[in-house]
Amino acid sequence: DTAVSQTPKYLVTQMGNDKSIKCEQNLGHDTMYWYKQDSKKFLKIMFSYNNKELIINETVPNRFSPKSPDKAHLNLHINSLELGDSAVYFCASSQTTTGYTFGSGTRLTVV
Amino acid sequence: KQEVTQIPAALSVPEGENLVLNCSFTDSAIYNLQWFRQDPGKGLTSLLLIQSSQREQTSGRLNASLDKSSGRSTLYIAASQPGDSATYLCAVPGGGADGLTFGKGTHLIIQP
């Protein structure tokens, strides 16, 4: 029943590891996104993905890569994790007429 | 580059008061504006979406207005309740990667 679901909810991992976060939306939205919320609770866009067109925020390191197997899924893969990657990552989807719907977030802790 | 400012950053009021949260944005060429609520440790819940052709939207005790020309939106909460305590976020399209630009939020506490 959940509109935008992401897994896992919590992720604790060591520096240098590679990890993935999965996201699925059942709203039929055309565009999906990944946002990062830092320790100061500020939300910033990382990627948007629309019909196989990927738009990357220029500030995102290339260790982060989104992967979309189909229109309803946008996964986030992170290579060589660093301490500064610790944050809450939110997946979202949107349609112009209905606005944005966000997932419940994945709290990533790099130790 | 779009920038969104929310005032006040924090607000603590007794239960029952009516209150106004403010949001301003620098680029008025937006097609909509969205207000969200975030509870501690939780995701974002959409409260109201105002299209650029609309002046306001209402949902229960919440009313949001939009003045595109002046780059401002307000969220009015009537008869506040302790359950309204949360961080309220204003967001407009126009961020990098074609996403939303968020304000830093207003942290609201309603005292019982």
Boltz contact constraints between the chains, C-beta under 6 A:
constraints:
  - contact:
      token1: [A, 33]
      token2: [B, 99]
      max_distance: 6.0
  - contact:
      token1: [A, 42]
      token2: [B, 104]
      max_distance: 6.0
  - contact:
      token1: [A, 43]
      token2: [B, 102]
      max_distance: 6.0
  - contact:
      token1: [A, 45]
      token2: [B, 95]
      max_distance: 6.0
  - contact:
      token1: [A, 45]
      token2: [B, 96]
      max_distance: 6.0
  - contact:
      token1: [A, 45]
      token2: [B, 97]
      max_distance: 6.0
  - contact:
      token1: [A, 45]
      token2: [B, 99]
      max_distance: 6.0
  - contact:
      token1: [A, 47]
      token2: [B, 97]
      max_distance: 6.0
  - contact:
      token1: [A, 48]
      token2: [B, 97]
      max_distance: 6.0
  - contact:
      token1: [A, 48]
      token2: [B, 98]
      max_distance: 6.0
  - contact:
      token1: [A, 48]
      token2: [B, 99]
      max_distance: 6.0
  - contact:
      token1: [A, 55]
      token2: [B, 97]
      max_distance: 6.0
  - contact:
      token1: [A, 55]
      token2: [B, 98]
      max_distance: 6.0
  - contact:
      token1: [A, 56]
      token2: [B, 97]
      max_distance: 6.0
  - contact:
      token1: [A, 57]
      token2: [B, 96]
      max_distance: 6.0
  - contact:
      token1: [A, 57]
      token2: [B, 97]
      max_distance: 6.0
  - contact:
      token1: [A, 99]
      token2: [B, 34]
      max_distance: 6.0
  - contact:
      token1: [A, 99]
      token2: [B, 49]
      max_distance: 6.0
  - contact:
      token1: [A, 102]
      token2: [B, 43]
      max_distance: 6.0
  - contact:
      token1: [A, 102]
      token2: [B, 44]
      max_distance: 6.0
  - contact:
      token1: [A, 104]
      token2: [B, 43]
      max_distance: 6.0
  - contact:
      token1: [A, 105]
      token2: [B, 43]
      max_distance: 6.0
